[in-house]
Amino acid sequence: MLKEFKDFLMKGNIVDLAVAFVLGVAFGALVNSLVNNLVMPIIAMIIGKPDFSNLTFTINDAVFRYGAFITDLITFVATAAAIFFFVVKPVGAVMARMAKPDEEEVTDEERRHQELLAALRAR
């Protein structure tokens, strides 16, 4: 039974999943660093401050911290933009360059035209 458990743990899928998880956590830390250390200071230059957590209003002794929501929203949008512009677009461009060009698909009508032209030239 221990051998089966060891075999289960050492299967490629489990190991690949573990590696992907660790890389995902590291990548998340990298993106958070990019947003917090590079993007949020730019937002602070434009808006005036990078953190709105102290913005609140009170109704019947209930404190609503809408500033924390605004800060989280800005962080989410900045993170999504950073992933899109610094990961998705560059990787897409690299993959497009590396992809083999597909042969242009010739429609039946174009094929008939080419055959007719070839037959006329052969005369």
N, C-alpha and C positions, 0 to 999 in steps of 0.2 A: 504494500500500500504506500509506503514512503517513496519507493522508486517511481510509482505512478504519479505521486504528488510532485516529485522532483522533475519528472518528464513534463508534466503540465506547466510548471513554472518556467521551464527552460525552452518551451516552444517559442518559435519565432514571433508569433503574434503578441504574446505577453511581453517579451523583451522589447519588441518594436514599440508597443504601447507605452512602456515605461520610459524609453528613450524619448519618445514624442512628448510625453508629459513633462519630463525634465526640461527639454528644449522649450516647450511652451511656457513654462514658468520663467525660465531665463529670458525668453523673448518678451514676456509681459513686463518684467522688470526693466528691460531695455526701453520699451515703448513708454512706460511710466516715467522713466528718467528723461527721455526726450521731451515729453509733454511738460513735465514739471520744471525742467531746467532750461529749456529753450523756447517752447511755445508759450507757456504761461507768462514769462517775463515780457514777451512781445505784446500779449493781451494787456498786461499791466501798463505798458507804455501807451497803448491806445486808449484804454478805458480809465486808467488811473490807479487801479489796484487789482491784484490777482485773486484776492480772497474776499468773498462777500458774506462769509459765515456770520458776521456780527449783525446783519440786517434781520430784524425781527419785528413782529407786531403782536399785540396782546389783546385777547378777547376773553373776558371773565376769568382772569388768572391763567388762561391757557396761552402759552408762548408758541407762536408759529415762526419757525426759523426758515423763512423763504430764501434767505441769502445762502444758506447751505445748499439748497436745491439749485440755485442759480450757479453756484460754484461747481457743483457736481455736473450740471448740464454743460457748462463750458468745458470742463475737463473731458466729458464724454465726446463732445463734438471735436475737440482738439485731438483726442486719441484716435477717433475714427479718421479724421483727416490725415494724421500722421501715418497711420497704417496704410491708407489708400495711396497717398502721394509718395511715401518712402518705401513701401513694400509691394503693394499690388501692381501699381503702374510700372515700376522698374522690372519686376519679375515678369510681367506680361510682355514687356518690350524685349527682354532677353529671350523668353520662350518663343516669341514670334520670329526673332532672328535665327534661332537655332532650329526651328521647324523646317522640314524639307518642303520646298514649294510643291504644292499639289499640281498635277497636270490639270490644265484647264479642261473642264468638262465640256465636251462638244455635244451640242444638241443634235437630235436626229435630222433636223432641217439643215443645219450647218454641214453635217456629214454628207447629206445628199448633194448639197451644193459643191462640196469639195470633190465628190466622186464624179459629178457631171463635168466640172472643170478639168479634172484629170483625164476623163474620157475625151473631151474636146481637144485637149493638148496632144493626146496620143495619136490623133488622126493625122 
